[in-house]
Amino acid sequence: MNATVTAILVLAVGTYAFRLVGPALHGRVELPDRLRELLAAGAVVLLVALLATGALTEAGGFAGWARPAGVLAGALLAWRRAPFAVVVLGAAGVAAALRAAGVA
C-alpha cells in the first residue's frame, strides 16, 4: 500500500472515531464555559482563514485585486441582507467588471 492510501485510511478511521465519540460522550462530559467560548472563537477564526485563503491566493500566490474586491462586494451585500442570488451575482459582477477593465 502506498503512502496516499494509508493516509486516506488513517484519516477515514479517525473521522469515524470522532463521529462515534460525540454521541457516546454527550451528557457525560461537561465543558467549562471558557472552553466553549474558545471553541466558538476558534471556529470563527478557522472560517475567516479559509475565506482569506480562497479570496486572496491562487496557485500559491496573490490572486490579484479583482477577486478580493468581488468577495468584499458580496460580503457587503450579505451584510445588507440581500437575497443570496443578488449576493452571488453582485460579487461575480464586480470581479468581472474589474477584470474587463484590466485589473488583474
N, C-alpha and C positions, 0 to 999 in steps of 0.2 A: 504494500500500500504506500502511495506517495504521501508527501507531507500535506498537500492540499486536502486530500480525502480525510486524512487523520484530523486535521484542524476542523474540518466541517463536522465530522462525527463528534469530536470533543465539544464543540460549541452547541451542537444539537442536544447532546446529553445534558450539558449544563443548563440550557434553556428549559428543557423538560423538567429538570430538578427544581429550578426556580419556580416554575409553574405549579409544581406539586407542593412545595414548601409553603407558599402563600396561603392556600385554603387550610392546610394542615395546622398552621400556627395561628390562624385567625382567632382572636379572642383569648389566646394563651399568652401572647407576648404583648405587653403594654409599652409603647414607645413614649419617652418623655416629650413634653411639649416643645422643648428647644430642638430636639432632633427632628420632630415633624416639621418645624419651621425651616430647618436647614435642608431637609429633603425637598420641600416645596421650592425653596430658593434654588437648589441645585437643578431641579427640573427646568426652571425658567432659564437659568444660565446655559444649560445644555441646548435648549431650543434656540436661544439667541446665537449661540456659537454655530449651530447648524445653519441658521439663516444667514449669518455673516459669511460663512464659508461658501455657501451656494450663491450669494449675491455678489461677492467681491472677487472670487477666484475662478479661473478656468485653466485647466491643464497645468496647474502648479504656479500660475502667475496671475497678475491682475487682469480682471475681465474687461476693463475699460469703464468709461463713465456712463454709458447708456444703460447697462443692466442695473447698477445701483440706483440710478435715477428712476427707473421703472419700478423697482422694489419700493422706493420711497413714495412714489405716487400711489402705488397700491396700498401701502400702509396708511397713507393719509386718507384715502377713500374708505378703507376699512374702519379707520378711527371715526370717520364721519358717518358710519353705519350705512354705507352704500350697499346695494344688493351685490351678491357675490359675482354675478356676471359683469356688473359695472366695474368692480374692483379688478377683475382679471383683464377685461378689455382695456381699462384705463392704464394699467401697468404695461400691458403689451403695446398699447398705442404710444405711450411716452417713449418707451425704449425704441420702438420702430421709427418714430419721428426723429429722435436724436441720431439714430444710425443713418437714416436717409439724409440728414443734414451733415453727415460726415463726422459726427462724434463717435469715436470707437466704443 
